Amino acid sequence: MISKLPRWVEYGSFVLALVAGFINAIGLLGFNHQSVSHLSGTVTIIGTSIITSSITTIFHLLMVLVSFVIGAAVSGYYLRSGALKLGRNYSRLLLLEASFILTSIYFLTKDLLFGHYLASAACGLQNALVTTFSGAIIRTTHVTGIFTDLGIMVGAKFRGETFDKRKALLFLLIILGFVSGGSFGAIFFSILKFEALFIPAGICIILALSYSIYTARVVR
């Protein structure tokens, strides 16, 4: 499936992973030290909170989870096929992601929990967007699956199978993007606090406009 994707997917995946790493870093530093770009840790905290925390905390964590699913559902509604095809709603969804992030800034700067939910919805939307056009091969908001796939590929190589260099490069770019986003998120959060989220929102807008221009030229 990776071999069927256009070359620019590598660069787009790197940038989107950077966006997710950036948002997640701000989540860990400012959203009660809570990740928002993936749900494994959140679900674990929900489990422990049932024993150790209040109903209010559990409800908040559940809302973060639900918000991620809602964001993914939005992508699922607009993207009806798993094949990447020019002219679809990718630009609109990236602009919608940017609007979620921008709106979250307003609530976060006022210390309102709704900002957490919007940030989580933005990540869910992005992850579903990439998952849909890649046939569930690419994830950009977390790297557990990426490391797992790399391990499988290395094991298969030792067994004598062909090593897919393009797939490995794509996974390494996603990891590099996520780590870079985390670093930039930490730097800019120390300077701008929650207003640092203007940066990933701006990146999403630039990606949306770039994709629209690229599509117009190719489809013409």
Phi, psi and omega in degrees: 000322179300320183296339181273350181275145179295159185297329184291350179297324178303312183292319178297320179295321177300313183293318180293323176295323176297318178301313182294318178297323178297310181297318183294323178298318178293325176298315181292328181273334187231340181268057184057035179056047186234133177286151177231349184273350176210165193245354183301311179295322180296316180295321177297316180296324177300316180299315180288328182292333178301329181267323193250344189237180183274167177299324180300316179296316180297318180297317179300314180295321177296323179292325174299315179297311181298322180297320177299316180295320178298316177300316178296323180296325177299314177297318180298328180289317185274334180254103189269354182226153179277355183269137177288126182215131180297147176093359179278195191271022183299316180297316180298320181290323176294322176293324178293320175301315179300320180293323176298315182295315181297319180292326179297328180300317181303313183287322181293321179292343176259010178060040178253134186295338181301333177297324176299317184293321178294320178296319178294320178297321178299318180291321177297318178299313182296315182297319179291324178301310181290320180299320183296312184280347181259001182070036177069020179269322186257135169235141180240354183256359174202162188237006179301311180295326180296313178295323178297314180296321177297318178298318178298316181297318179295316178298319179294324178298317178296335178279353177108000180281159179291135179270122181279098185292324181293319179296317179297319179297318178300314180296320179294323177295321178295316178298314180298319178297317181295316179295316179298318178299321177297319180294312180296322178299317179295318181297309186284334176293324179294338181261315190249353186057221186293339178292351173298339179293347173300331183291305178297327177297317178296322178298318179298320179295317178297318177299317180298315180293319179297317179295321179296317179294316179298316180296317181299321181288320184284319185284334184305000000 
